[in-house]
Amino acid sequence: MKNRTDPSILEIFDTELAQLIAKKRAVSYMEALRMFIDSETHSMLENDDLKMWYFSPLAIMDIWECEISTGNPCNSLYLRGDEVE
């Protein structure tokens, strides 16, 4: 069984990401919140064992956008671990 990230941490990320998504995608705050909460990225953020909350909200946004565009949040540079030259 996985440990769940503290709800107060999730609330901060949910609020930040919903605002970023709403602005970028020109959707309502509630629609953006639903989009984020229904994502695999959010599931990963909920899993405290992954410590995704070490990333900034902008990094989580990049991970979410990778998930939306490729179907897999692990395609993000933040998670792949590629060397940047």
ChimeraX attribute file (.defattr): number of C-alpha atoms within 10 A of each C-alpha:
attribute: neighborCount
match mode: 1-to-1
recipient: residues
	/A:1	4
	/A:2	9
	/A:3	10
	/A:4	15
	/A:5	18
	/A:6	12
	/A:7	10
	/A:8	9
	/A:9	12
	/A:10	16
	/A:11	11
	/A:12	12
	/A:13	21
	/A:14	20
	/A:15	14
	/A:16	17
	/A:17	24
	/A:18	23
	/A:19	18
	/A:20	18
	/A:21	21
	/A:22	17
	/A:23	13
	/A:24	10
	/A:25	11
	/A:26	11
	/A:27	14
	/A:28	14
	/A:29	17
	/A:30	12
	/A:31	15
	/A:32	23
	/A:33	20
	/A:34	13
	/A:35	17
	/A:36	20
	/A:37	17
	/A:38	11
	/A:39	17
	/A:40	18
	/A:41	23
	/A:42	21
	/A:43	13
	/A:44	17
	/A:45	24
	/A:46	22
	/A:47	17
	/A:48	15
	/A:49	12
	/A:50	14
	/A:51	12
	/A:52	19
	/A:53	20
	/A:54	10
	/A:55	13
	/A:56	12
	/A:57	18
	/A:58	13
	/A:59	17
	/A:60	23
	/A:61	20
	/A:62	18
	/A:63	23
	/A:64	26
	/A:65	18
	/A:66	18
	/A:67	18
	/A:68	15
	/A:69	10
	/A:70	12
	/A:71	13
	/A:72	16
	/A:73	24
	/A:74	17
	/A:75	18
	/A:76	19
	/A:77	15
	/A:78	14
	/A:79	12
	/A:80	10
	/A:81	10
	/A:82	9
	/A:83	6
	/A:84	5
	/A:85	3
